[in-house]
Amino acid sequence: MRRRSLLLLATLLPLAAGAGSPLRAQADPPPAHIVPVVIKLDDLRTNASGWLSTHWRRVGDLVRDRRIQVSLGVIADSLEGDKPAYFKWLREMHDTGLVELWFHGYDHKEWEENGRKLEEFHGTPYALQKEHFVKSQALARAKLGFPFTAFGAPFNATDAVTDRVLAEDPDIKVVLYGTPADRASGKVILDRVYKVNIEQPLFVPNYEKFVAGYNHYAATRHYFVIQGHANKWDDARWAEFLKIVDYITRNHIPTVTPTTLAATLQTSSPEKP
């Protein structure tokens, strides 16, 4: 009798544990509508010593292991200097065919002047914005072997000057999280739905909010661009992100890169007719 009770307990314990574990996601029904997602991960750069953090390395391992497509926003000043291991990792990511490296600013700075808040591509003069684009594309060609074809501004902040600079860059095809005004640049604008995201709030992946948002809005959308900051994720946040990835892969939701998605769109409008 005691042996039978122990066997029953051993059977029930994993089921009880599952209620609070990633396995709980298996109970969620599949979405009624399937549209692709761009996994947009921001702020890729090395640390002060030129080393890539373990947070980014496990993103690379995930790409290889799960064969999902992701887009990594490179802060271009990280391409300066002699960092052979970093450059090799970036080129290896690109060569998988699963990763797009996109331009996320030269230095990703914000500051104040005369009580006015400025960002790298918002409120700053043409000469500065132009220089940052030209310098960054030159670094990409020299260190990666190709120019950036997608752009997402630091802090998602742009202005009319940015539109002018974008229009003058023939290599950039796509703007991530642009505003309607950015269509003046002639690029494909991939917009955002705030309630369909990796992080809710900022830096905190949230599986339940992603699933709820995806299911609520998918019927009226052609795609979603979901944003995260992998270098801000501890192990618990990484586990929550993996639950989102599990949901995406389990339900055969396509993952695409920005430039690939842009090439498939007949219009820059994200909404279904």
N, C-alpha and C positions, 0 to 999 in steps of 0.2 A: 504493500500500500504506500509506504513512504517513497519507494522508488518511482511509483506511478505519479505521485504528487510532484516530485522533483522534475519529472519529465514534462508534466503539464506546465509547471512554472517556467521552465526553460523555453517552452513554446510561446507563452504569453508575454514574457518580458520584452523580446524584440518588438512585438506589436505595440506594446505600450510606449516603448522608447521612440518608435517611429512617429508618434504624434507630435513630437517636438524636434524632429530631425529633418534633414533635407528630403528623406523619403516621403515626407508628408506631401510634397509637391506632386507625387504620383496620383493623388486623389483629384487633382484639378482637372476638369473636363477640357478637351481640346478646344481651341478657338473656333468660332463659327466662320470666321473670315481670315484668310492667310494673306498677309502682305509682307514684303521683305523688310529687314532691318539693317541699318548701318550701325555697327558698334564703334562708336567714336570715343577713343581714349586720349585724353589731353595731357599736355605738359611733359612730354618725353624729353629728358635730358640726362646727362650724367651728374654725379655729385662733384664736389669741389676737387676731388682727387682724380676725376676722369673715369670713375668706375660706374657701371650701370647697376642700379639697385636690384636686389632679389625680387622686389615687387614686379619690375618689368621683365625680369628673366622668366618668372612663372607665367606671365602673359605669353611669352614666346613658346614655352613648353605647352601651354594650353592650345595654342594655334596648331602646333604640330600634332599633338595627341588627338584633338577633337576635329581637326580639319575644318575649323570655322574661319570665316573671313573677318578681319578686324581692320580698323584704320587708326593709325598712331600719329598723334599730332606732335611733330618734332619742333622744339624750340631751337632755332637755327644757330644761335651762338654756341650750342653744344657741339657743332661741327667744326669749330675752330681748333687749331692746335693738332698735336699728334696723339691720337687715341685709337690705335690700330684695332684693339679688341672691340671697341664700341662700333667703329665703322664696319668691321667685319660682321658683327651681330645685325646691324641695320641692313646690310646688303643681303645677308642670309634670310632675314625676315622678308624682304622684298622678293627674293628669288623663290620663295615658297609658292608664289602666285596667289597667296591668301591674304597678304598684308599690303595696304597702301600707306605709305609714309606721306603725310600731308604737312603743309606749312602752317605752323602755329605761332608765327611771329619770330622776330629776330631775338628779342631779349625778354618779352612778356612783362614789360614794366608798366606800372602806373605810378603817378606822382601828382603833386599839387603845385600849381603856380598861381600866385596872387589869389589864393583861396579857391581856385578852380581846379576840379579833378580832371586829370588827363590820363588817357590810356594810349598804348602804342599806336593804335589806329583810330583814335577818336579824339578830336580836338587838337591834333598836332598838325604842323605844317606839311605841305606837299613834299618839300625837300627831304624831311625826315622819313616820311612814309615811303617815298620812292627809293631812298637809299636803303632802307631795311628790306624792301622787296628785292632790289638788284643784288645786294650783298648776299642775301639768303639764297637766292637762286644760284649764284655763283658758287657758294659753298656746297650746295646740293650737287651740282654738276661735278665739282672737283672731288668730293669725298664719297658720294654715292654713285656717281656715274650717270645721273639723270636729274632733270629738274622736277620740282613739285608741280603736280597738276591740280591739286585741291588746296584750298585755303580756308582756315577757320581762325578768326581773330581772337587774340587773348581777351578774356572777359566777354567774348562774343560782342565786342563793341567796335563799330565802324561808323564812318561818316561819308559825306559826299566826296571828300578828298580820296578816301579809300576806293570809292567807285572809279574815280579817274585813274588811279594807279593800277587797279585791277584791269581796267580796259586796255591799258598799255602793256600788260603782260600776256603775251600770246600763249604761254604754256599753261597758265591757270585756266581750267575749264569749269571748276565747281567752287561754289562758296557754301560752306557749312554754317548753318544758323544765321544766314543773312536776313536782312529785312527787305520788305517790298521795294524800298528805294534802291537797294543794291542791284536790282534788275537793270538799272541804267548802265551797269558795267558790261552787259552783254553775256554774262556767265550764267550757268544753270544754278539756281538758288535752291538748296535743300534746307527746308525750314524745320522747325521743331514743334512738337506738341508737349507742353510742359508736364502733362500728367502721364506721358508715356516715356519713361526715362529709366536709366539704371539707378541713379541716385535721387532719393527723395527722403530727406533734404540733401543739400550739397555734401558730397564726399561719403554719403551713407547709402550703399545699395539697399534696395527694398524690393524683394521678390513679389510680395502681395500687391503692392501698388503698381508695379510694372504689369503684372498679369491683368489686374482690373482695368488699367488704362488701355492696354493693348486690345482687350476684348470689347471695350466700350467704343473705341474710335476706329477700329480696323475696317469696318464696313464703308467708311467714307474716305479712306486714305489709299494712296498708291504705295506708301512707304512710311517708315519711321526712322529717325536718326536719334539714337539713344546714347547719352553722354556719361562718361565716368572718368575718374582720376585714380588710376591704379596705384600710383605711388602714395596715395592717402589711405589705402586699405590695409588694415591689420588682418590677422587670420580670420576673425569673425566676419569682417566685411567681405573678405575674399570668398568665404563660404557662401555668403548671401548672393554674391555675383554669380558663383557657380550654379546656384539654384536657377537663376535667370537663364544662364546658358543651357542648363538641362531642359528647361521648359521650351526654349527655342529649338533645340535639336530634337527633342522627343516629339514635338509637334510638326517637324519638318518645315519650320519657318525659315525661309532663305536668309542667309547673311550675305551681304554684298559690300563692296567698297564704294566710296563716293563716286569715283570716276566711272566705274562700271555701271552703277545705277543711273548716273546722269546720261550715259550713252543710250539707255533704254527708254528714257522719258521723251515723249513727243512734245511735252510742254514743261515749263518750270512750275506749273501749278501742281501742288501735292494732292489736291482733292479730286476724288472721282466725280465724273459728271453725273 
